[in-house]
Amino acid sequence: MKLLLAGVPALALSLLTPSTASALSQRGRQIDGSVVRVEFTQRNAMIAQTSDQRQLSFQWNNRTDFVRGASFTDAKTALKAGNLVRVTYHRPFFGPATVSRVVLVRSARCCSRC
């Protein structure tokens, strides 16, 4: 009986302790595709997915990382028509998808061995 009474406050404390919740996955979703069109003034790009050639439009912001090889680069280097890129994005409950990273997989003018 004493063991049961000692466990009740511990159970109540654990139920009343707030826990953190997140609406976004930590890793995000990834899409591979080739760049079709880019509008740098509006920070908008469109890629054709390599899996089904469906076109997807996305926007980037100041916190988006652009990666080429093992180093960071700018949007104009990574987002050229024909480049193969890997886009990591998060889709919140409200608002547009947020792009966190764009990785240049292969340049359009690169050979097939890259």
C-alpha positions as CSV (number, residue, x, y, z in Angstrom):
1,M,0.0,0.0,0.0
2,K,2.9,2.4,0.8
3,L,4.5,1.6,-2.5
4,L,1.3,2.5,-4.3
5,L,1.0,5.8,-2.5
6,A,4.6,6.6,-3.3
7,G,4.1,6.0,-7.0
8,V,1.1,8.3,-7.3
9,P,3.1,11.6,-6.9
10,A,5.7,10.3,-9.3
11,L,3.1,9.4,-11.9
12,A,1.4,12.8,-11.5
13,L,4.7,14.7,-11.8
14,S,5.6,12.9,-15.0
15,L,2.2,13.6,-16.5
16,L,2.3,17.3,-15.6
17,T,5.8,17.8,-17.0
18,P,5.6,19.5,-20.4
19,S,7.2,17.9,-23.4
20,T,8.4,19.4,-26.6
21,A,6.6,18.8,-29.8
22,S,7.7,19.6,-33.3
23,A,5.6,19.8,-36.4
24,L,8.6,19.3,-38.8
25,S,10.8,16.4,-39.2
26,Q,14.4,17.1,-38.3
27,R,15.8,15.8,-41.6
28,G,13.1,17.1,-43.9
29,R,12.1,15.6,-47.3
30,Q,14.4,15.3,-50.3
31,I,13.7,15.6,-54.0
32,D,16.2,15.1,-56.8
33,G,15.6,16.9,-60.1
34,S,17.0,19.0,-62.8
35,V,16.6,22.8,-62.7
36,V,14.0,24.0,-65.3
37,R,13.6,27.7,-64.5
38,V,15.0,30.2,-62.0
39,E,13.8,33.7,-61.0
40,F,16.5,35.2,-58.8
41,T,14.7,38.4,-58.0
42,Q,11.8,36.5,-56.5
43,R,13.9,33.7,-55.2
44,N,11.8,31.1,-57.0
45,A,12.9,28.0,-58.9
46,M,11.3,25.1,-60.7
47,I,12.7,21.6,-60.9
48,A,11.6,18.5,-62.8
49,Q,11.8,15.5,-60.5
50,T,14.0,12.7,-61.8
51,S,11.5,10.1,-60.6
52,D,8.5,11.1,-62.6
53,Q,9.4,14.4,-64.4
54,R,6.7,16.2,-62.4
55,Q,7.6,19.9,-62.0
56,L,7.9,21.4,-58.5
57,S,8.2,25.1,-57.7
58,F,9.9,26.2,-54.5
59,Q,11.2,29.4,-52.9
60,W,14.4,29.9,-50.9
61,N,15.2,32.4,-48.2
62,N,18.3,33.8,-46.4
63,R,18.7,30.7,-44.3
64,T,18.8,28.3,-47.3
65,D,22.2,26.6,-47.7
66,F,23.6,26.0,-51.2
67,V,26.2,23.3,-51.4
68,R,28.6,22.4,-54.2
69,G,31.0,19.6,-53.5
70,A,32.1,20.0,-49.9
71,S,31.7,23.7,-49.7
72,F,29.0,26.3,-49.6
73,T,28.2,28.3,-52.7
74,D,25.6,30.8,-53.9
75,A,22.2,30.4,-55.6
76,K,23.5,31.5,-59.0
77,T,26.1,28.7,-59.0
78,A,23.8,25.9,-57.9
79,L,20.6,26.9,-59.7
80,K,21.4,26.9,-63.4
81,A,19.1,25.4,-66.0
82,G,19.9,21.8,-66.5
83,N,21.8,21.3,-63.2
84,L,20.9,18.2,-61.2
85,V,20.1,19.2,-57.7
86,R,18.9,17.6,-54.4
87,V,16.5,19.9,-52.6
88,T,15.7,19.4,-48.8
89,Y,12.5,21.0,-47.7
90,H,10.1,21.1,-44.8
91,R,6.3,21.4,-45.3
92,P,4.7,23.2,-42.4
93,F,1.0,23.0,-41.6
94,F,0.4,26.5,-42.9
95,G,2.3,28.4,-45.6
96,P,4.6,27.3,-48.4
97,A,7.3,24.7,-48.2
98,T,10.5,25.9,-46.7
99,V,13.7,24.9,-48.5
100,S,16.6,24.4,-46.1
101,R,19.3,23.0,-48.4
102,V,20.1,22.8,-52.2
103,V,22.9,20.5,-53.1
104,L,24.4,20.6,-56.6
105,V,24.7,16.9,-57.6
106,R,25.9,17.4,-61.2
107,S,26.4,20.5,-63.3
108,A,24.7,20.7,-66.7
109,R,27.9,21.2,-68.5
110,C,29.7,18.5,-66.6
111,C,30.7,15.1,-68.0
112,S,28.9,11.9,-66.9
113,R,31.8,10.9,-64.7
114,C,31.2,13.6,-62.1
